Amino acid sequence: METRNKIIFFVLLCFVASFLVYAYTVFAAEITIVGEVNDTFQIVANNTIYDVAETPMGDDLVKNYIAEKVQVTGTVEEKDDMKIITVKSFKIVPE
């Protein structure tokens, strides 16, 4: 009986640890930024540089709207002191 309890405890501990590691992407809030697309596949907004995640919408944005001012809505994650935005939607902002 004691061995069974240890196994159950270990499985639950692994589940909780996995949840905590991956939960930040599930609970990431959408934000909206306004900035300029540069030629290195980034958006510069308020002196902050956002790398654009490789998605169909993100690729469309960084390949076809270089030097344009855009409003981007998406989720941001930080990895190695870099901000990476996954683009959900965007539109050109007239200047």
FIDOTI-575254 format. One record per residue: residue number from 0; x, y, z of N, C-alpha, C, CB in turn; residue in one letter. Coordinates in steps of 0.02 Angstrom, whole numbers, plus 32768, in hexadecimal, padded with zeros to 4 digits. Atoms other than C-alpha are relative to their C-alpha. Glycine has a CB too. Layout:
<nodes>
   nr   n_X   n_Y   n_Z  ca_X  ca_Y  ca_Z   c_X   c_Y   c_Z  cb_X  cb_Y  cb_Z  rest
  NUM     X     Y     Z     X     Y     Z     X     Y     Z     X     Y     Z     A
...
</nodes>
This chain:
<nodes>
   nr   n_X   n_Y   n_Z  ca_X  ca_Y  ca_Z   c_X   c_Y   c_Z  cb_X  cb_Y  cb_Z  rest
    0  8029  7FC4  8000  8000  8000  8000  802B  803F  8000  7FD1  8000  803D     M
    1  7FD6  7FC5  7FFC  808C  8079  8029  8022  800E  7FBD  8035  7FF7  8037     E
    2  7FE2  7FF6  8042  80E0  805E  7F80  7FCF  8020  7FD0  8019  7FBC  7FE4     T
    3  8034  7FE3  802B  803D  8085  7F29  7FF7  804B  800E  7FBD  7FDB  8009     R
    4  8006  7FBA  7FED  802E  8129  7F89  803B  8029  7FE6  7FFA  8007  804C     N
    5  7FC5  7FDD  801A  80DF  8159  7F57  7FFA  800B  7FB5  8040  7FD9  8010     K
    6  8009  7FF9  8049  80B8  8139  7EA0  7FCD  8036  7FF0  7FEB  7FBD  7FE1     I
    7  8034  7FCD  800A  8019  81A1  7EA9  801B  8045  800F  7FC2  7FF1  802C     I
    8  7FE3  7FC0  7FED  8076  822D  7F01  8030  8018  7FCA  8024  7FFB  8043     F
    9  7FD0  7FEE  8034  8101  822B  7E7E  7FDD  8015  7FC0  802F  7FC5  7FF2     F
   10  8025  7FEE  803D  8085  822F  7DED  7FE0  8044  8008  7FCB  7FCA  7FF0     V
   11  801F  7FBE  7FF3  8027  82C1  7E3B  8034  8037  8001  7FD9  7FFE  8042     L
   12  7FCB  7FCE  7FFE  80C9  831D  7E5C  8019  8010  7FB9  803B  7FE6  802B     L
   13  7FEB  7FF4  8045  80FF  8308  7DA6  7FCB  8028  7FDA  800D  7FBD  7FDB     C
   14  8036  7FDB  8021  8055  8345  7D6A  8000  8049  8015  7FBC  7FE0  8011     F
   15  7FFF  7FBB  7FE7  805C  83E1  7DD8  803D  8025  7FE5  7FFF  8001  804D     V
   16  7FC3  7FDF  801A  810F  8407  7DA3  7FF8  8010  7FB6  803D  7FD3  800B     A
   17  800B  7FF4  8048  80E1  83F5  7CEA  7FCF  8039  7FF6  7FE6  7FC1  7FDE     S
   18  8031  7FCB  8006  804B  8465  7D02  8020  8044  800E  7FC6  7FF4  8031     F
   19  7FE1  7FC1  7FEF  80B2  84ED  7D55  8032  8017  7FCA  8024  7FFB  8043     L
   20  7FCF  7FEE  8034  8138  84E8  7CCD  7FDD  801A  7FC2  802B  7FC3  7FEF     V
   21  8021  7FEE  803F  80BD  84F6  7C3C  7FC4  802E  8008  7FEA  7FC3  7FDC     Y
   22  803C  7FD8  7FF5  8032  855C  7C8C  8007  8047  7FE6  7FF0  8002  804A     A
   23  7FF9  7FBA  8015  807C  8605  7C5C  7FE8  800B  7FB9  8048  8015  8007     Y
   24  8018  7FF6  8045  8053  85E9  7BA4  7FB5  7FFB  7FFC  8020  7FCE  7FD2     T
   25  8048  8008  8001  7FA2  85B3  7BC9  7FDE  803E  801B  7FEB  7FC3  8029     V
   26  801F  7FC7  7FDF  7F7D  8648  7C38  801D  8043  7FE8  8009  7FFA  804A     F
   27  7FE4  7FC2  8019  7FDB  86C9  7BD1  7FC8  802D  7FE7  8033  7FF3  7FC8     A
   28  8034  7FD1  8014  7F70  8763  7BBA  8013  8020  7FBE  7FF6  8036  8036     A
   29  7FF4  7FDC  803E  7F5C  87B7  7B13  800F  8049  800E  7FC4  7FF9  7FD0     E
   30  7FF0  7FB9  7FFA  7FAA  8863  7B02  7FFC  801E  7FBA  8046  800B  8021     I
   31  7FFF  7FDB  803F  7FA3  88E7  7A7C  8038  8033  8003  7FBB  8023  7FF1     T
   32  7FC9  7FD0  8005  803D  8949  7A47  7FFB  8025  7FBE  8045  7FDD  8007     I
   33  7FFC  7FD9  803E  8058  89D1  79C5  804A  800F  7FF6  7FD5  8042  8003     V
   34  7FB9  7FF5  800E  8103  89D6  7974  800F  7FF9  7FB7  802A  7FCF  8028     G
   35  7FEA  8004  8045  8169  89CC  78D6  8022  7FBD  7FF3  802F  803A  7FEF     E
   36  7FE0  803E  8015  819B  892D  787B  8044  8010  7FE2  7FD3  7FD9  7FCD     V
   37  7FBD  7FF5  801E  8256  8927  7858  8013  7FC6  7FD2  8035  800A  8037     N
   38  7FEC  8032  8031  82B7  88C0  77D9  8022  7FC3  801F  802D  801F  7FCE     D
   39  7FE4  803C  7FDF  82F4  8842  785B  7FC9  7FD9  8023  8036  8014  8033     T
   40  803A  8026  7FE8  8246  87F8  787B  7FEE  8011  8048  800E  7FB6  7FFA     F
   41  8010  7FE8  7FBD  8225  8861  7915  7FCF  803B  7FFC  8040  8015  8026     Q
   42  802A  7FC5  7FF9  81AB  88E5  7951  801F  802A  8038  7FB5  7FEE  800F     I
   43  7FE5  7FD3  7FCD  81EF  897C  79AF  7FC6  802D  8016  803C  802B  7FE4     V
   44  8037  7FDA  7FE3  816D  89C9  7A23  8016  801D  8043  7FC0  7FD4  8008     A
   45  7FED  7FDE  7FC1  8192  8A49  7AAC  8046  7FEC  8017  7FCE  7FF0  8037     N
   46  7FBB  8013  7FF2  824D  8A22  7AA3  8009  7FB8  8019  801D  802F  8033     N
   47  7FFC  8047  7FEF  8228  8969  7ABF  8000  7FD9  7FBF  7FC5  7FEB  802F     T
   48  7FFB  8029  803C  8259  88E8  7A3D  7FDC  7FBD  800D  804A  7FF4  7FEB     I
   49  8025  8040  7FFD  81E3  8855  7A20  8013  7FD7  7FC3  7FB3  800C  8003     Y
   50  7FF7  802F  8037  821B  87C2  79B7  7FBC  7FE4  7FEF  8034  7FC7  8012     D
   51  8041  801B  8016  8189  877F  7951  8006  7FB5  7FF8  7FE9  8022  7FBE     V
   52  8000  8049  8004  8164  86C6  7967  7FEF  7FEA  7FB9  7FCE  7FE1  8033     A
   53  800B  801A  8043  8165  865D  78CA  7FBC  7FDE  7FFC  8038  7FCF  7FEC     E
   54  8043  8019  800E  80AC  8648  78A2  7FEC  801D  7FBD  7FCD  8014  803A     T
   55  8014  7FE3  8041  8051  8666  77FE  7FF0  804B  8004  7FC3  7FDB  7FE6     P
   56  8011  7FB9  7FFA  800C  870D  783D  803E  8029  8010  7FCB  800A  8036     M
   57  7FC3  7FDC  7FF0  80B3  8741  7888  802E  8006  7FC4  8024  7FDD  8039     G
   58  7FD6  7FFE  803C  8110  8714  77E9  7FE5  8032  7FCE  8004  7FBA  7FE0     D
   59  801F  7FCF  802D  8094  8779  7781  8012  8047  8017  7FB4  7FF6  7FFE     D
   60  7FF2  7FBE  7FE5  80AF  880E  77F3  8048  8016  7FF2  7FF3  8001  804B     L
   61  7FBA  7FEA  8005  816D  8811  77F2  801C  7FFE  7FB9  802B  7FD4  802C     V
   62  7FE7  8003  8045  8182  87E7  773A  7FE0  8035  7FD3  7FF2  7FBC  7FE2     K
   63  8025  7FD4  802E  8100  885B  76EE  7FF5  8047  8019  7FBE  7FE2  7FF1     N
   64  800F  7FBE  7FE4  80F8  88F2  7762  803E  8020  8020  7FC8  7FFB  8032     Y
   65  7FC2  7FE2  7FE5  81AF  8924  7781  7FFB  804C  7FFC  803E  7FE6  7FD9     I
   66  8000  7FB7  7FF9  81BF  89DA  77B9  7FBA  801E  8007  8023  801F  7FC5     A
   67  8044  7FE7  7FF6  8103  89E6  77D6  7FF2  8003  804B  7FCC  7FD1  7FDD     E
   68  8018  7FFB  7FBC  80B3  8A1E  7878  7FC3  7FD4  8006  7FF0  804B  8015     K
   69  8036  8031  7FFA  8041  8992  78B4  7FE7  7FFC  8048  8018  7FBC  7FE9     V
   70  801D  8010  7FBF  7FCD  8968  7944  7FFA  7FB4  8001  7FBA  8024  800C     Q
   71  7FFD  8049  7FFC  7FEA  88B4  7979  7FE1  7FE8  8041  8049  7FE7  7FF9     V
   72  801D  8021  7FC5  7F84  8849  79EF  801B  7FB9  8001  7FB2  8002  7FFF     T
   73  7FE6  8043  7FFA  7FD0  87A9  7A31  8016  7FF2  8047  803A  7FF5  7FD1     G
   74  7FE6  8013  7FBE  8020  874F  7AC3  804C  8007  7FFF  7FEA  7FB8  8012     T
   75  7FB8  7FF5  7FFA  80CF  8775  7B01  801D  7FD0  8033  8010  804A  8014     V
   76  7FDA  8029  7FD0  8149  86FE  7B52  8048  8018  7FFF  7FFB  7FB4  7FEF     E
   77  7FBA  7FEC  7FFA  81F8  8722  7B8F  802B  7FC2  8000  800D  802B  803F     E
   78  7FD1  8039  8004  8286  86AE  7B62  8045  801D  7FF8  7FEE  7FD0  7FC5     K
   79  7FBA  7FE7  8002  833D  86D5  7B86  8002  804C  7FFA  8026  7FDF  7FC6     D
   80  8003  7FB7  7FFF  8315  878D  7BA9  7FE7  801E  7FBE  8044  801D  8010     D
   81  801D  7FE7  803F  82BC  879D  7B01  7FB4  7FF8  8005  801C  7FDA  7FC2     M
   82  8049  8004  8002  8204  87C2  7AEA  7FEB  7FE6  7FBC  7FDF  8046  800F     K
   83  8017  801E  803E  81AF  8756  7A68  7FB4  8006  7FFE  8017  7FB5  7FFA     I
   84  8048  7FF7  8006  8101  8784  7A2B  7FE5  7FCF  7FCC  7FEF  8049  7FEE     I
   85  8025  802B  802E  808D  8705  79DC  7FC5  8029  7FE7  7FEA  7FBC  8021     T
   86  8031  7FD2  801D  8022  876D  7967  7FBD  7FDC  7FF7  8019  801C  7FBD     V
   87  8045  8018  800A  7F66  874E  7972  7FDD  8029  7FCA  7FD8  8003  8042     K
   88  801C  7FD3  8034  7F35  87E5  7908  802C  803E  7FFC  7FB6  8012  8010     S
   89  7FDD  7FC1  8008  7F7F  8884  78C3  7FDC  802B  7FCD  8049  7FF5  7FEB     F
   90  801A  7FD1  8033  7F50  891F  7861  8031  8039  7FF9  7FB9  801A  8013     K
   91  7FD5  7FC7  800F  7FAD  89AE  7810  7FE2  803D  8022  8007  800B  7FB3     I
   92  8015  7FC2  7FDF  7FA6  8A51  7872  8014  803A  7FD3  801F  8007  8048     V
   93  7FEE  7FC6  802A  7F9B  8AEC  7804  8026  8034  8029  7FC1  8020  7FE1     P
   94  7FD7  7FD0  7FDC  801C  8B6F  7832  7FE6  8046  7FF9  8047  7FFE  7FE8     E
</nodes>
